[in-house]
Amino acid sequence: MSWTFPKLVPRSAPLILVILTLAAALAFAGVSHLVSRFTANQQALGRKLYALGLADVGAARYDDAIAAFRAALTCDATNSQYQLSLSRALRDSNDPRRLDEAESYLLALWQRAPQDAAVNLALARVKARRGSIEDATLYYHNAMYGVWNSDADANRNKARIELVQFLLKRGAPHKAESELMALATSLPPEPAAHLEAAQLFDQAQDYANALAQYEEVLRLDPANSSALAGAGQAAYRSGNYATAQRCLEAAVSANPQDADSRQLLATTDLILGANPFQSYISDAERNRRITTAFDQAEKRLAECAQQKGVDLKIPRTITASPLSSLQARWMAAKPDLGRLHSPGETDLPDSTMDVVFQIEKKTRDICGPPQGLDLALYLISQKREAASQ
Amino acid sequence: MSSPPRISPAAKNSPPLPEPPIARIHIPRRLFSTLEGVFNEELFFLILSVFIGIFSGLAVVCFRLAIDWTHLALLGPLPQTHSWRLFAVPSLAGLVVAALVLHLFPAIRGSGVNQTKAALYIFNGFIPFRTAVGKFICAALAIGSGQSLGPEDPSLQIGAGIASALGRQLEISREKVRLMAPVGAAAGLAAAFNAPISAVLFVIEEVIGRWSAGILGSVVLSAVSSVVIIRWFLGSEPLFRIPVTTFKNPTELLAYAVLGIVGGLASVAFAKSIGYLRPRLKALPRWTQYFQPALAGLLVGLIAFLGAPQIMGAGYDSMDQAMHGQYTWKVLAILALLKIVASTFSFVSGTPGGMFAPTLFIGAMLGGAVGDLERIFFPQLTGSTGTYVLVGMGVLFAGFLRAPMTSVFMVLEVSGNYEIIVPVIVANTFSYLVSRGLQSIPIFDLLTRQDGLILPSLEENREEAILRVEDAMLSVPTTILNAEDYVDANARRIQDSTDSTFLVRMHPSGWSTVSRDQLQRFFQEGKGELTLASVLPPQSLPSLYPDLPLDAALRYVNVYPLVPVVNRADSRHLEGVVSRDSVFTKYGSTPTVAGG
């Protein structure tokens, strides 16, 4: 069978070109129509597959979700939403081999829209999964300053909180702290937001700012028991024992089941009752506290020596134990106690308490964390040390 | 110089070939008469190339939609695992394709590259339009149903078919009609691959088989315009999402060289499988040809059913995933092996479809497997899996299709990354050398020879020993006469010489010859007191350069007894001479490279 076509074209070059142009335009229009119909069908199918994929993601069936998103992308290869969802599913599937593909999709999207905050956030999460602090920080920042389709402020704060959590997890508390400072300035007046920031400050060991955030929560919601407990703990850890006592009392009162707060409150009470350097106490009270601390130090020393099998009666020139040295210092300071009441002995309280603090610190190192009054004395020594620095 | 196309006796057993429409081609006169001087044939042909690109691009857009639509309709949108459809669909589609090929479109079997080349060299550029239509329908059905073949070579043939039909309708010169097919082929391939440079190079390397400045402009124009069309309709998304590719340490070239060697061996295995099985299946009784594509489809389907659906169709999605490290090296190696088996059977069964995509697939999987395996033994290697996958694609392209330049540019064009050019060149060179060493005839040449046709190829040209003038050049004669000297002085100079003809240096430049008898006669005629220049004929002797092909000397050695060979920088500086004897002696002592 042979297919032949009649020769319809004229033999004039310009006319041929005109006819070819018309034919090309006609063919172009025909193919356009065909492609648009095909594309519409494909897009409809893509939407169905995408919905299927989202359902799979919701049920944590990541393999099925990935297959569905891939199929959706074959129907609509340039759809950014499908690519973003596929890359998220690849990333969340907990298969490290899939991170490359996820990153590749995201980088392609990023090149198309570098300002897109969602893409930057997804890329930041991929980088965070890889453990790259610098890259992750870069993309988190891009996400914070990028364009969000809705609820920009809340999303920015969420991105920053996520970055802080990542930095804390990766052991970079100072970087996390600087992010938190920025976060604190942009929080909405909502107790939950400030509470979360306070807890993050806590994790970053910035107790002063944590306390400020807890106080902001309490300003907005005075009965917030989490904030009361948190504020008490933050104040306790920052050495602000008076505030800690106030907040912890309120926390225990609001939630009597809160054993942590109760325990901290007990320690705080001890600290406030044992601190000879506290303002607004009489000389007699200060001397009583010094004497009590001095006696407690001796007990602690004896207990520790017994625990470690050190005989404190053997002269320190024979034994090399540091406990014996401490015992010698304590013995040397003891005769001076009687002079505490003398008005000219202004340095005596300090030097006596210095012996106490040395004993508490050293026994902590040798025999483990102290309890009760020893713990209180140790914390007082820490606060004194911090204040002198 | 290309060998002339020949038809061997084996052609008697090949499928019916289209008759060249010699009678329909005329030297156009009226076509360019209207606006003579504006529309000469060269300009018209260039403009026509743009239209060829547009029409081919539109056809390829439809072809791609047809494949996608067939795939969705027959196999569904989601990847199937352990479904009966996987083997039922390609088998049943194979039956339909076989019936169409045997009854309606007999010239559409296989890839289409060699048919296009045959059209250029044997059939004056004639490709029946029916072939283009049949290729469109059957290849879309075959590839869409999952046969392990690709859409690029059919696109090439569809483009060539459209161009050929257009050329015949317009009644341009026979030479231009002949060139229409490769111009259309470039457009079709460029649209299918979304890569104009690779398409142009491939058409030059594999279809035209020689570098020809005359057609390059048209091929480029058609390729570019078809790519514009495909990007307009289907977007400019690349075939693959290229991951970060790196090449940091030059010592890693050794790893890529190993990949090249492995790829070369795989190419040879792939090519030899096809070369061995294809003539044997063709030689089976005709009734078996109804079932061959179906059986190939069944095999492909069974492989997919048993757990490797990636080998179905062109497999670009799987290549993309391999590039992003989704498979272990063992899976990659198994996929490469299974693809060789599946594509071999799909192709030798006569199912219309291309070898480009399977070649890239095998190369990608092999590259990934070799790269991952190398990194197990040498963890210091920094190349990512994606880098090895990309390089692997080029390796198989260079080794199997034996198109080394296209292979390099294809990888660069697909990846858009010039950082990996050195690994690509190194690996491709090794692959090409291994493949050429173990399989002397490139796959497309092998296929055309199996069909009884012997066509020229660029590789054949590369291998051909070119004789140059310097190879036949004799040393500078001891006696050279001066045209400004008197005749009797020159006569005295030749007394001691035994030569019969002498070179004469003319002034201010040029050369001439004079024989002993001529000089004797001038002397006897009483012209001894005249200068030689005044008595010699005025025309100057042609001269040659040492680097010219020896063929150039043939024009002169029969007319002049001695032809001077001069320096290109100084035409008065004589390098030597050639004579008829020296030229013919050289041709006689050099074995010619036969095409078959």
Interface residues (C-beta under 8 A of the other chain):
Chain A: M1 S2 W3 F5 K7 L8 V9 R11 S12 A13 P14 L15 I16 L17 L20 A24 A27 F28 V31 S32 L34 V35 F38 Q42 L45 L49 A67 A68 R70 A71 T74 C75 A77 T78 R97 R98 D100 E101 E103 S104 Y105 A108
Chain B: P28 R30 L31 F32 S33 T34 L35 F39 F44 I47 L48 F51 I54 F55 L58 V61 C62 L65 D68 W69 L72 P77 L78 P79 L104 P128 F129 R130 A165 Q169 L170 E171 F233 L234 G235 E237 R241 I242 P243 D317 Q321 H324 G325 Q326 S384 T385 G386
